[in-house]
Amino acid sequence: MSIGLIIFILAALGWHIGMYGMFKKAGIEGWKAFIPLYNTWCIVDKIKLNKFWFFLQLIPIAGQFITIWICIKFVEHFGRFGFWHHAATVLLPFVYFPYLGFSKNEKFAGEIVVKNYKKSAAREWIDAAAFAVVAATLIRTFVFEAYTIPTSSMEKTLLINDFLFVSKSAYGPRIPNTPIAMPFVHHTLPVVNSKAYLDWVHIPYTRWFASPVKRNDVVVFNFPGGDTLTREFDSEQPYYDMLRGAEVEYFTQMRAEGTMTDSLQLAGLSREKARAYMENNYTIITRPVDKRENYVKRCVAVAGDVLKVVDGTLYINGKPSEFTNTTTFYVVRSKTMLDEATLTEAGIHINTTEKESGANDYNTSAVANEYILNLSNNEVALLKKIPGVESITRIPEDNNHRTYPFCYTGITNGWTTDNFGGAGLWVPKKGASINLDAYNINLYKRVISVYEGNQWEERDGKVFINGKQADRYTFKMDYYWMMGDNRHKSQDSRFWGFVPEDHIVGKASLIWFSWEKGPRWKRIFNWIK
């Protein structure tokens, strides 16, 4: 049993036992404190609150805040109005309620003490601020949150500096794994650069009113590869990318030296050397699921789907993907000059914010009258209408050694970002089972060992899960495959694999503002498709 679950059980017992004592002091039969909802009905009735406050508790998520408020009002009838008393009611009721219920120094004072109490102006401000923080935290955690698009991985669907509302309730609100954290800060405190959360209190994955992600939804999720990172580079350079780069370097070096010919042994030794290099040169840290970086991509395949990419075209269950308006690079030949103004006038959006890295959407070729443009399918059609355009040729992309699953043994059959998945890659589904063989072990090893928390060993060509030999495995969660619409400029599942359901944050729903040298008025209040 996890520490977080033990703490939760103890806290629930403390709350109810304390309420039992408080009920008896208030003249309410003590056993009523142990009956959910009925106990708050008794409080509302005793302190003569309007009964509609009881029914407001039934509202999902927000109702919890109402319950806390009812408890605060009950505590005030014990003559406790101070800020710290209210703070203890909200944060430590499992300790404070037993004190009120069983301490000889505490008595139920009733309605008269509440009527005679007057708050100071400062206290009014403090209470208002505390209410605002609690309410905003609840909304941000369970209902919706604002995000800003920082990269071009989803262009032309989502542009850099689009400001989004992300619905946390679309797939069911997720309970934070790390409930004790600084409000409004994701994982790191500014200035002091330290953790903004306590990880010794951990709640197992829980999602209320769970609803599965739908194919082609634009989804915000915690980066699966963000479980491990370096303090020096954090998420700017993912740990696994750095590790793989070191592995390739050691593998290439040792193969050139000719000291070892077996590819599997060479890959294993390269991996050991790379890990030692990372541990000796960087400070390695880990993060819980809910504190990993937020990514936004399109869910192109859901649990149980089979996917593959052939010459840049995505196939789901043997058919071309329903969502085809993706963006890739093209070589364009034109008799007339294609400058940014001409393209913009034709309705083609050009991102030139990444000129320093050479990855912007508009580049002139070394060949006369040639341009290298990053275009969506719709923009290709618009480009063909421009007088003088002679040809538009798609540029294939080859990232063989960077694609999932990362290995040297040929198991990926030369998978690249434009030709990926071989005959088809199956997305794991909760309750479904697979046979473990030489082919799919590399595909699902991380899912089974890391995401689903099993101990994995390989000995003498056999797999051992939790100490027992296994040739078959049944998955505990649903998984998803995420890809950026800007296919040649997206770090997505093709590089780091499946996204577990417990990493899902919410659905990107609305663009509430957009900015590029001024407001992009046409994008404001657009629903995301």
N, C-alpha and C positions, 0 to 999 in steps of 0.2 A: 504494500500500500504506500503511495507516495506521501511525502511530507505535507504537500498542499492539501491532499484529501483528508489526512488526519487533522490538520488545522481546521479545515472546513467543518468536520464533524464535531470537534471540540467547541468551535465557535457557535454552532447551532445549538448544542446542548447548553452552553453558557447562557445564550440568549433566552431560551425557553425556561431554564431553571430560574434565572433572574426575574423574568416576567412573572413566574409563579409567585415569587415572594412579593413583587410589586402589586399583583392582583389581590393577594390576601390583605395587604395594608390598605388597599383602596376599597375593600369591602366586596370584592368580586371573588367568587369561588375559584380556588387556585387551579383546579384541573382544566378550566377553560383556557388557560394560557397555552396549553399544549395542542390545541386544535387550530390548524392553519385557517386564516381568514376570520373564523369565529372569534379568535382572540382580539383582532383589531376591531371587529364589530363591537365587542364588549368595551374596548377603550373609547371608541367614538360615542357610544351610548353613555358611558360613565362621565366623560368630561363635556358632554353636551355639544359635540360638534355636529354640524349639519350632516345628515346621513349620506349626502351625495359624495362626501370625501371617501367614505368606505368603498363606494362603487367605482370611484376613479382609480382605485388600486388595481382594478381588473384590466386596465389599459396596458398592453405589452410594453415592457421596458420602463416607460414613464411612470407606471404604477408603482414601481419599486421606490421611486423618489417620494411618492405620496405616502407610502408606508413609513418611510424614514421620518417624514414631517409629522405624521400622526404620533410616532414614538416621541418626537421632540416635545410635542404639545402635552403628552402624558407626563414626561419628565418635569415639565414646568409646573404641573399640579403637585409635584413634590417640593415646590419652592426653589427649584434649580433653574436659574435663568442665565447664568454666566456662559461666556463663550466656550470655555473649556469643558463645561458640562455638556453643552450641545455638541462639541467636537467629540467627546467621549461617546455620546449617544450614536453618532454617525460612524465613528471609526472603531470604537472598542466596546460595543454594546454587550458582548459576551463577558466582559470584565465589569463594566459599569453597572449593568442591570442587576447582577447578583449583589453588588454593593448596596444599591438602593433598596433591593428587596429584603436583605437580611441584616443590614447594619441597624443597630439600635438607635443610632444618631439620625436616621432618616425616617421621615413620616410623610404620609399622604396628607397634604394641606388642603386640597380641594379647590373649588372655583374661586373662592374669595381671595386667595393669595395671587391668583392670576390677574384678577380685576384691579388689584391695588398696585400691581407692578407697572412702572413706566420705563421705557427704554430711553437711553440718552441718544443724542444725535450721532455720536461716534459709533455707538452700538448698532444703530440703524444702518449706517454705512458698512460696517463690518458684516452684518447679517446679509445685506444686499450683495456684497462682494462674494461672500461664501456661497450664497445661493447661485450666483451667476457662474462661479467656477464649477460647482457640482452639476448644475443643469447643462452647461456647455460640454463638460466632460462626458455626461451621459449621452447627449446628442451625438457628440463626436465619436464615441465608442460604439453606439448601438444603432444610430439612425442614419446619419450621413456625415460626410467630411469633405472639405475642400482640398483639392490637389492642383498642382501646376505641372504642366508637361515640360520636362527639362531637356529632352532629347528628340531627335527626329525619327525615332524608330517606328512611329505610327503615322507619319505623314504619307499621304495627303489627308488621311482621315482626321488625325489630331495633329495640330501644329505646335511648334515650340511656343511657349507662353500662352497656350490655351489654359484657362482656369476652369476646372471641372468640379461638379458635385458628384460624389461617389456614394451610391446607395448602399449602406451597410445592412439594410433589411431585405434586399433583393434575394439573397440566398440564405437568409436567416442570420440574425446578429450573432457574432462569435464572441464568446466570453474571453477576455484577455488571459493569456497564459501567465502573465506577470501582472497581477492586479495592483500591486503597490508600486506606483510609478509617479513621476512628476507630471502634472497636467500639462497638456499642449506641447510636450517634448517627445519625440519619437524614441530615440535610444541613447542620445548623448547630450549631456548638459553643456550649454554654451559656456565659453570662457574657461571653465575649469576642465573641460574635455574629459569628463568622467561619466560613468553609467548613470542614466536617468531612471533606473528601475532597480528593484531588489529581486534577484532571481532565486533566493532561497525559499520564497513562497511561490509555488508553481501549481497552477490549476490545469488538469488534463484537458485535452481538446473537447470543447463543448460548444454546440451551436443550437440555438433555439429556433424552432419552426423551420428546420433545415429544408432548403429547396435546391436541387442540383443546378449547376451552371448549364446554360443552353448553348448549343453549338452556334458560333459566330457572335456571341456576346463579347463586348469589350470589357475586360476584367482587370481589376486592380488586385494584386496578390503579393505576398511576401516572397522575395527572391529565394528559391530553394537552395541555390549555391551560396547563400549568405550565412549558412550555419557556422562557417569557419572563415576568418579573415585575419589580416595583419593590422596591428595598431598603427603601423607607419603609413599604410595606404588606405586602410578602411575599405570602402566599397569602390573607390576610384579605380583600383586594380584588383579584381576578385582574386582571392587566395588560390582557387583552383586553376585559374588561368596562369598565374605565376608558377604554380606547381607543375602544370603540364608543360609550360615552356622549359622549365629546368629538366623535366623528364626527357623531352625531345632532344635537348642539348646533350645530355649524358648518353642517351641511346645512340645518337648519331656519332658521337665521339668514340664510344667503345666499339661500335660496329666497324668504324674506320680503322681502329687499331687491330681488329681481327683477333682479339683475345677470347672471344666467345661467339659461337655461331648459332646456338639455339635461340630463336627469337623470344620465346616465352621466358627463358631464364634471363636473357638480356633485358627484357622489359621489366621483370621483377627487380633486378639489381638497379636499373635506372630509377625506378620508383623509390627504392630505399634511399638512394643517394640524393634524389631530389627532395625527399621529406627531411632528411638530415640537413641539407643545405638551407631549407626554409626555416627549420627550428633554430639553426645556429646564427642566422642572419636577420631574423625578424621576430617580433613579439606576436605569437599566435593567440588569438582570442576567439571565443565562440559567442553566439547570440541565440536566445530562444526564438521560436517561430514568429511570435507577434512583434518582435523587435528587429526583424530583418528588413532590409530595404524594400520599399514598395515599388513594384514594376507595374506597367500597364501594357497589355497586349490583347490580341484577339484570340479567343478560345476557338481554335479551328477544328479540334477533335475532342469529343467527350469520352467518358469511360465506356469501354467496349468497342469503340471505333477502331478501324484499321486505316492507317494513313501511309502515304508515300508522296514524294515529290519527284516528278519526271520533267527534266528540262525546264525547271522553274514553275511548272503547273502542279498545284496541290490536288491530290486525289484523296477522297474520304470514302471508305467502303467501296472502292472501285469506280467511283464517279467523280468528275471534276468538282471541286469545292463550290458550294453555293455562293460563297463570297469570292469574287474574282477581281475586284477593283484594287489590286495590289500595285506596289510601286517598285520598279527596278530601273537599272541604268540601260540606256540605249546610245548607240552611235548614230547620229543624224547627219546626213549629207544634204546640203541646201545651196541653191544658186544665189539666194538672197541672204543677207546677214540676219542671224537670229540673235539679237541682243535681248537683254532682260526686259526692256520696255516692250518689244514686239511680242515676246512670250506672255507677259502679263496682260497685254491688251487682248490676246487670244484666249485668255482665261486659264493660263497655265501658271500655277504657283511655283515660284523658284525660291528655295531656301539658300541664302548665301552667307549664313552665319557661321559656317564651318570652313571658311576659305583657308585658314591657317593649317588645318589638318588635311586639306586637299580632298575633303569628302563632301563638299557642297554640291548642290543640284545642278550647277551650271559650270562647265569647263570647256574650253576650246581645245580641239585636238591638235596634234602636231601636223596633221594633214590639212591642207588648205580646204576651206569650206566644210569642215567637219566639226561637229560639236558632240560633247558627251553630256547627256541630260538624264536626270532622274525623273521618270514620268510614271503616272498611273495609267491604267488602261484607258480611262476616259480622256486623259490628256494626250495620249497617242492619237486618238481619233481627232481631237482638236488640232493637233500639230499637222496632221495630214491635209487639213484645209488651208494651211498657210501657203500662199503662192511661192514656188521655188523649191519646196521641200521635195527631194528626189527619193530618198530611202531612209528607213528607220529600222535599225538592226539591234536586236536585244543582245546585251553583253552577258555571257554565262559567267557564273562565279564558282570558284573552286577553292574550298577551305577544307581539304581532305583531312588534315591532321588535327583540326580544331573541333570537328563535329562529334556529337554524342553517338555511341559511347566511346570515349577516348581510349584507344589502345593501339598496339602496333602489330597485331597478329593477323590482320586481314579479315577479322570477323565482320567489319562493317562493309566489306566488299567495295571499298573505295567510295563510301558515302561522302557526298559534298552537300553544301547548302542548297544547290539547285537540283541535285539528284540524290535523294535521301530516302532511306527506309527499305531499300531493296524491293522484295516482292510485297512488302507491307509490314508496318510496325503496329502491333496491337497495343492499345492503351488499357492499362489494368483497370478492372472493375471490381468493386466490393462484392465479396462472396464468390467470385470466379476463381477457378484453379487452373494452373498451368503445370506441365511437366518441365522439370529443370534439366536442360541438356547443354551441350557444349556451345550451342548457338545463343540461346537466350539468357544464359547465366550472366553474361556481360551486360545485357540489356536491362535486366531487372534486379541486379545485385544491390544497387544503391537503394532502390525502392524497398526491398525486403529488409535490408540491414539498417539503413539510416532512418527512412521515413516511417517504417513500421516497427522500429525498435527491437529487432531480433539480433541475436549474436550469430555471426556468419563466419564459417571456417571452410577452407578448402584443403583437403588432405588426400594425397594419392589419387587425384582426379575425381574425388567425391566431395559432395557438399554436405556440411553439417550445420543445421539450424538449431540454435539453443541446445547444442551438445548432442543432437540426434541426427543420424544420417537421413537426408531428405532427397527424394527425387521428384517431389511435387509440392506446390505451395498454393495456399488460398489467401487472397488479398483481403486486408481489413478495411481499406478505404477506396474511394473512387479517385481517379487521377484524370488530369486534363493535359492537353497539348496546346501551348501558347506560341503564337507567332506574330511578329510585327507586320503591319501592312506594308511598311517600307522594307521590303525583303532583303535588299542588299546592304541595308544600314541598320540591322536589328540584331541585338544579342538576345536570342530567344531559345525555345526548347530544342532547336537543332544543335545547340551548343551545350546545354546542361540538362536536358531531358524532361521528365514528367513533373507536373505540378500537383502535389497532393491536395485533397480537399481541405485539410486543416490549414493550408496556406492561403486560402481564398479570403480576401478582405471585403470586396463588394463589386458592384457593377457600375462602371462609368456611365452616368446617365445624362448629364446636361452640361453644356458649355455656358457658364454664366458670365464670362468675360474673356476677351482675347486681345492681345497687344502685339503689334509689330510696327515700330516707329509711329505709334498712335493706335487708337482702338480699331480692331477689325469689326466694324459694325455689323457686317453680314453674318458673322459667326456667333454673335451674342444671343443667348437663349435658344441655341440650336440643340435639339435632342441628338444624342450620339447613336449612330447606326452602325 
